[in-house]
Amino acid sequence: MTGGQAKRRTRTPAPRYPTVVNQLFALSPSLTHRYPTVVNQLFSLFSCRLLDGGPPRPVCPDPWDGGTCVEDRAAVGLYWSQDLDQRCYR
């Protein structure tokens, strides 16, 4: 080294790589603003539908025989919109 001064070596900090969760958190505002239909589709995966929410109606397999009529209330409640055989629990 010239001039009598030694050059000091400085240690460069290790680069910080964000985790996937941090990246998604940082991207979420731009995704919801730019792609609202994609976000709506993602949230619709978890949506539930109310089936048979109204008053019960008589269902008659044989309309000429009154003894076959029953009240149609077998599917009352919330069901998952992707599979209507799966009940939703809230």
NUGU-797923 format. One record per atom (N, C-alpha, C): residue in one letter; z, y, x. Coordinates in steps of 0.001 Angstrom, whole numbers, padded with zeros to 6 digits, always signed. Layout:
AZYX...
***
This chain:
M+000000-001170+000840M+000000+000000+000000M+000000+001235+000887T-000757+002141+000510T-000855+003359+001313T+000051+004428+000745G+000411+005338+001595G+001235+006459+001179G+002700+006132+001071G+003092+004945+001390G+004492+004585+001389G+005071+004290+000022Q+004292+004356-001000Q+004824+004058-002333Q+004273+002713-002803A+005163+001907-003232A+004753+000605-003749A+004371+000759-005219K+003329+000110-005571K+002888+000180-006962K+003713-000798-007791R+004293-000303-008831R+005129-001135-009688R+004284-001879-010703R+004590-003126-010821R+003909-003915-011826R+004688-003818-013137T+003996-003492-014191T+004647-003445-015498T+004206-004655-016301R+005111-005137-017010R+004822-006312-017829R+004275-005841-019180T+003120-006347-019539T+002563-005987-020839T+003221-006849-021908P+003544-006243-023035P+004206-007022-024083P+003247-008071-024648A+003815-009173-025059A+003014-010237-025663A+002479-009755-027007P+001241-010067-027318P+000699-009614-028609P+001412-010322-029761R+001636-009567-030794R+002304-010115-031972R+001246-010512-032982Y+001194-011778-033264Y+000238-012270-034248Y+000951-012396-035589P+000443-011708-036611P+001112-011794-037909P+000920-013170-038538T+001894-013560-039278T+001804-014847-039961T+000857-014714-041153V+000514-015823-041735V-000402-015825-042877V+000204-015072-044053V+001518-015219-044245V+002184-014533-045347V+002103-013022-045152N+002321-012564-043932N+002227-011129-043666N+000812-010623-043896Q-000181-011396-043512Q-001567-010987-043714Q-001900-010910-045203L-001459-011902-045981L-001721-011858-047415L-000986-010711-048086F+000224-010443-047643F+000979-009321-048198F+000279-008001-047893A-000271-007874-046693A-000960-006650-046322A-002295-006511-047056L-002931-007621-047358L-004235-007583-048029L-004133-007515-049544S-002976-007801-050107S-002871-007894-051562S-003243-006604-052293P-002879-005407-051825P-003322-004214-052556P-004842-004054-052576S-005482-004342-051464S-006937-004197-051457S-007611-005287-052284L-007032-006492-052311L-007623-007555-053119L-007508-007260-054606T-006350-006762-055034T-006172-006473-056455T-007031-005291-056885H-007288-004370-055996H-008109-003212-056340H-009592-003563-056328R-010034-004314-055340R-011462-004600-055179R-011933-005783-056000Y-011073-006767-056210Y-011479-007990-056891Y-010532-008315-058044P-010507-007485-059081P-009555-007744-060176P-009864-009028-060936T-011126-009427-061015T-011434-010655-061753T-010917-011874-061005V-010956-011844-059674V-010428-012962-058891V-008924-013072-059102V-008238-011940-059087V-006788-011936-059279V-006443-012412-060690N-007216-011978-061680N-006966-012436-063050N-007156-013944-063175Q-008162-014476-062517Q-008376-015922-062556Q-007241-016673-061864L-006758-016137-060742L-005644-016787-060053L-004386-016791-060913F-004101-015667-061568F-002914-015608-062418F-003082-016419-063690S-004320-016611-064143S-004526-017383-065369S-004219-018858-065152L-004161-019298-063901L-003784-020688-063638L-002393-021006-064153F-001535-019993-064217F-000146-020198-064613F+000138-019720-066037S-000907-019398-066803S-000687-018857-068136S-000456-019966-069155C+000217-019605-070215C+000525-020541-071293C-000047-019995-072600R-000366-020909-073514R-000872-020530-074822R+000081-021026-075896L+000210-020216-076940L+001011-020607-078088L+000112-021367-079051L+000453-022610-079327L-000311-023425-080272L+000483-023579-081558D-000216-023517-082657D+000370-023693-083989D+001547-022760-084209G+001337-021488-083942G+002414-020526-084105G+002615-020067-085535G+001626-020290-086408G+001714-019831-087788G+002463-020795-088676P+002358-020561-089965P+003045-021460-090910P+002359-022825-090932P+003118-023875-091230P+002510-025213-091282P+001533-025335-092438R+000464-026077-092201R-000544-026311-093231R-000634-027808-093506P-000894-028163-094751P-001046-029590-095041P-002387-030113-094531V-002342-031278-093923V-003547-031945-093439V-003644-033272-094183C-004777-033481-094794C-004972-034694-095583C-006161-035473-095035P-005911-036606-094361P-007031-037416-093899P-007906-037896-095056D-007276-038244-096168D-008027-038623-097361D-007745-037562-098423P-008697-036653-098658P-008397-035552-099579P-008164-036003-101028W-008564-037213-101388W-008390-037694-102765W-007052-038405-102946D-006358-038675-101831D-005055-039355-101921D-003979-038398-101423G-003128-037914-102303G-002089-036955-101939G-001005-037543-101047G-000906-038873-101004G+000110-039518-100182G-000202-039474-098697T-001433-039165-098327T-001802-039108-096902T-001600-037719-096306C-001218-036759-097113C-001057-035380-096618C+000253-035250-095840V+000164-034615-094685V+001340-034337-093864V+001237-032893-093376E+002370-032345-092968E+002388-031001-092404E+001933-031069-090949D+000986-030238-090592D+000437-030248-089232D+001277-029338-088340R+002274-029897-087700R+003127-029130-086776R+003426-029962-085542A+002508-030801-085109A+002766-031686-083976A+002737-030943-082646A+001988-029859-082542A+001821-029172-081258A+002401-027766-081288V+003576-027595-081864V+004188-026277-081921V+004774-025933-080564G+004465-024753-080063G+005068-024291-078822G+004049-023802-077814L+004525-023626-076570L+003688-023120-075485L+003121-024281-074683Y+001837-024199-074401Y+001155-025222-073615Y+000353-024550-072516W+000211-025242-071384W-000517-024727-070231W-001979-024566-070596S-002582-023426-070267S-003951-023147-070678S-004972-024029-069962Q-004638-024595-068805Q-005572-025453-068083Q-005548-026891-068600D-004430-027321-069184D-004285-028668-069713D-003419-028570-070966L-004044-028623-072128L-003306-028396-073365L-002407-029568-073759D-002349-030619-072953D-001391-031689-073187D-000070-031444-072449Q-000036-030478-071550Q+001145-030180-070743Q+001915-029006-071331R+003176-029240-071690R+003999-028159-072255R+004425-027182-071166C+004549-025917-071556C+005087-024876-070671C+006569-024697-070991Y+007341-024526-069978Y+008771-024270-070157Y+009086-022923-069542R+009631-022044-070340R+009988-020714-069848R+011474-020539-069893
***
